[in-house]
């Protein structure tokens, strides 16, 4: 039976011990950013993670500091990892031409933009909600991204407990019925492996 949720719920392809995320290592100058986040193991337990994310040199200058809960240069957080804003590449003058064969179709340019800004992260099921935020710090240590609206902890638990039949982030439930949300987390918490 095919699983629901599409790309948002696909499994991360990052190696468990990955220390630096870069899809095209050594092919352009980079800045070392730090991503601090929560991941949910297959047994339903959340654990803190961090990894170095290598973005093109100049990216930090194009992204303003943010407060807790403001996305900043984070485009989206998915089960598999983190996507930063590809639009900032144009702002910093990032040139993908050296990374693309001259005869390649224009879709290759888009692929490069995505590979430079989208990262599979290690650790299991990546989540981002108010209890388990994902924070992204630039090389100077400034908070440049803070996502609390990805797949919630309940979303991860429901996905794991149902074998992928329930694919939802549960952010609306969290906002509109917080007591019910907490009760559901308690109910699903012990059954993710069953």
C-alpha positions in Angstrom: 0.0 0.0 0.0 1.5 3.4 -0.9 2.2 5.8 1.9 0.5 9.2 2.2 2.2 12.5 2.7 4.3 12.6 -0.4 7.7 14.3 -0.3 7.0 15.8 3.1 7.0 12.4 4.8 9.7 10.6 2.9 12.5 9.2 5.0 15.7 11.2 5.3 18.7 9.8 3.3 21.3 11.4 5.6 23.8 9.0 7.2 23.2 8.7 10.9 26.6 10.1 11.8 26.5 13.0 9.3 28.3 16.1 10.7 28.1 18.5 7.7 25.2 18.6 5.3 26.2 19.6 1.7 24.8 18.0 -1.4 27.6 19.2 -3.6 30.7 19.2 -1.4 33.8 21.1 -2.6 32.1 22.6 -5.6 31.5 26.1 -4.4 32.6 28.2 -1.4 30.5 27.7 1.8 29.6 29.1 5.2 29.1 26.7 8.1 25.7 27.2 9.7 24.3 25.2 12.7 20.9 23.6 12.7 19.6 22.5 16.1 16.5 20.4 16.0 14.4 17.5 17.3 14.0 14.2 15.7 11.7 11.3 16.7 13.1 7.8 16.7 11.1 4.8 15.4 10.0 4.1 19.0 8.4 7.5 19.3 11.0 9.1 21.6 12.2 12.7 20.7 15.9 13.5 20.9 17.9 16.7 20.3 20.1 16.8 17.2 22.5 19.3 15.6 24.4 19.3 12.4 26.5 21.8 10.4 24.6 23.0 7.2 26.9 24.4 4.5 25.2 27.2 2.6 27.0 29.3 -0.1 29.3 32.0 1.0 27.3 35.3 1.4 24.0 33.6 2.4 24.3 34.9 6.0 24.5 38.5 4.7 21.3 38.1 2.8 19.3 36.8 5.7 18.3 39.0 8.6 18.4 37.9 12.3 15.0 36.7 13.6 13.2 36.1 16.9 12.1 32.7 18.2 9.3 31.3 15.9 10.1 33.4 12.9 11.1 31.4 9.8 13.7 33.9 8.5 15.7 32.0 5.8 14.0 28.7 6.5 11.6 27.8 3.7 10.2 24.6 5.2 11.0 21.7 7.6 10.0 18.3 6.5 10.4 14.8 8.0 13.5 14.4 5.9 15.2 17.7 6.9 15.5 21.4 6.2 14.9 23.6 3.1 16.3 27.1 3.1 15.1 29.9 0.8 16.5 29.3 -2.7 15.5 32.9 -3.6 18.4 34.2 -1.5 20.9 32.7 -3.9 20.0 35.3 -6.5 20.3 38.0 -3.9 23.9 36.9 -3.1 24.9 36.5 -6.8 25.3 32.7 -6.6 26.2 31.5 -10.0 25.2 27.8 -10.7 26.9 27.9 -14.2 30.1 26.2 -13.1 28.0 23.3 -11.6 25.9 22.7 -14.7 26.9 21.2 -18.0 26.6 23.9 -20.7 24.3 21.6 -22.8 22.1 20.7 -19.8 18.4 21.7 -19.9 17.3 24.7 -17.8 15.8 22.3 -15.2 19.4 21.5 -14.2 19.7 25.1 -12.9 16.7 24.6 -10.7 18.1 21.3 -9.5 21.3 23.0 -8.4 19.4 25.8 -6.6 17.5 23.1 -4.7 20.6 20.9 -3.9 22.4 24.0 -2.6 19.5 24.9 -0.2 17.7 21.7 0.7 19.3 19.2 3.2 18.4 15.8 4.4 19.3 15.7 8.1 20.3 12.8 10.3 18.3 11.6 13.3 15.0 10.0 12.2 11.7 11.9 11.8 12.5 15.6 11.9 9.8 17.7 13.6 9.3 21.4 14.2 6.6 22.7 16.6 6.5 25.1 19.6 7.7 22.4 22.0 10.3 21.1 19.5 11.6 24.0 17.4 14.2 23.9 14.7 16.7 26.7 15.0 19.2 27.7 12.3 22.2 29.9 13.3 24.6 31.6 10.9 28.4 31.3 11.2 28.5 34.3 13.6 26.0 32.5 15.9 23.0 34.8 15.0 19.6 33.2 14.9 18.5 33.4 11.2 15.7 30.8 11.2 13.3 29.4 13.7 10.6 27.0 12.5 7.7 25.9 14.8 5.3 25.0 12.0 6.6 21.8 10.5 5.3 18.4 11.3 4.5 18.3 15.0 5.4 15.7 17.5 1.9 14.3 17.3 2.2 14.2 13.5 5.4 12.1 13.8 3.7 9.8 16.4 0.6 9.3 14.3 2.7 8.5 11.2 4.8 6.0 13.1 1.9 4.4 14.9 -0.3 3.9 11.8 2.5 2.8 9.5 2.1 6.0 7.4 -1.7 5.9 7.0 -2.0 9.2 8.9 0.0 11.9 7.3 -0.7 15.2 8.9 1.2 18.0 10.7 -1.5 18.5 13.3 -0.5 22.2 13.7 -4.1 23.4 13.5 -5.2 20.9 16.2 -2.4 22.1 18.4 -3.5 25.7 18.0 -7.3 25.2 18.3 -7.6 22.4 20.8 -4.3 22.3 22.8 -5.7 20.0 25.5 -6.9 17.5 23.0 -3.5 17.7 21.2 -1.7 16.9 24.5 -4.1 14.0 25.2 -3.5 12.6 21.7 0.3 12.9 22.2 0.0 10.8 25.5 -2.2 8.2 23.7 0.1 7.8 20.7 3.3 8.2 22.7 3.6 4.5 23.8 2.3 2.8 20.7 4.6 4.1 17.8 6.4 0.7 17.6 3.2 -1.4 17.8 
